[in-house]
Amino acid sequence: MRIESRFNGPAGSGNGGWSAGTFAAAAGGSGPVEVTLRRPPPLETELTLIDGDVRDPTGELVAEVRAAGVVDAVVPPVDLETAVAAATRYPGLVEHPFPGCYVCGPQRVDGLRIFPGRLPDGRTAAPFRAPAQVSEATVWAALDCPGGWAVLAPGRPYLLGRIAAVVAALPRPGDECVVTGELVRVDGRKALVHTSLYGPDGALLGAARATWIAR
């Protein structure tokens, strides 16, 4: 496995959702998968997966991949118009801890450009146009940052620590989708969030629960 440099999150490391989705796909199997990141995923580095452990060429542990059981983390959908309006309130347009993030970075014209803004009930929502090439890692990436922005705030950066996801179906290239996120609870430096991705017809494409950790 190799996380290409364009799939970065924080500068110099892989986007958590994309990396986790790549590791989950390599593990194969069926059913929901949980990935725990033990260090920022390195870019342009040959990684190996042995018995559920992702390691770099030195043998250092990068991530752990395990079966997740049931992922009961569905966030109710909103219509596309509501998601578009929420995106105009995306806090990352004003202040972003990782502005070059492949998923939600406003500096990336070649990224997914998912800009989650807050809804009146505290959830986040954003439109998402599926790129020309879609994989399970694309869905994992789309399920990543919208959950994080349910807890992220100016001066309060968080990083993905663990994510469990189930992918029901892939969007087609060019599909206008909607992604929603919500904060479930905060426990010290850890925040539990849920995210869901919906297709143009309102069908649930994927859902995730994730733990984000304050820096």
Sequence and secondary structure as in RCSB ss.txt:
>XXXX:A:sequence
MRIESRFNGPAGSGNGGWSAGTFAAAAGGSGPVEVTLRRPPPLETELTLIDGDVRDPTGELVAEVRAAGVVDAVV
PPVDLETAVAAATRYPGLVEHPFPGCYVCGPQRVDGLRIFPGRLPDGRTAAPFRAPAQVSEATVWAALDCPGGWA
VLAPGRPYLLGRIAAVVAALPRPGDECVVTGELVRVDGRKALVHTSLYGPDGALLGAARATWIAR
>XXXX:A:secstr
    GGGBSSTTBB HHHHHHHHHHHH  SS EEEEESS  BSS   EEETTEEE TT  EEEEEEE        
    HHHHHHHHTT GGGT  SSTT TTT TT TTS     EE TTS EEEEEE  SS  HHHHHHHTTHHHHTT
T BTTB EEEEEEEEEE     TT EEEEEEEEEEEETTEEEEEEEEE TTS EEEEEEEEEEE 
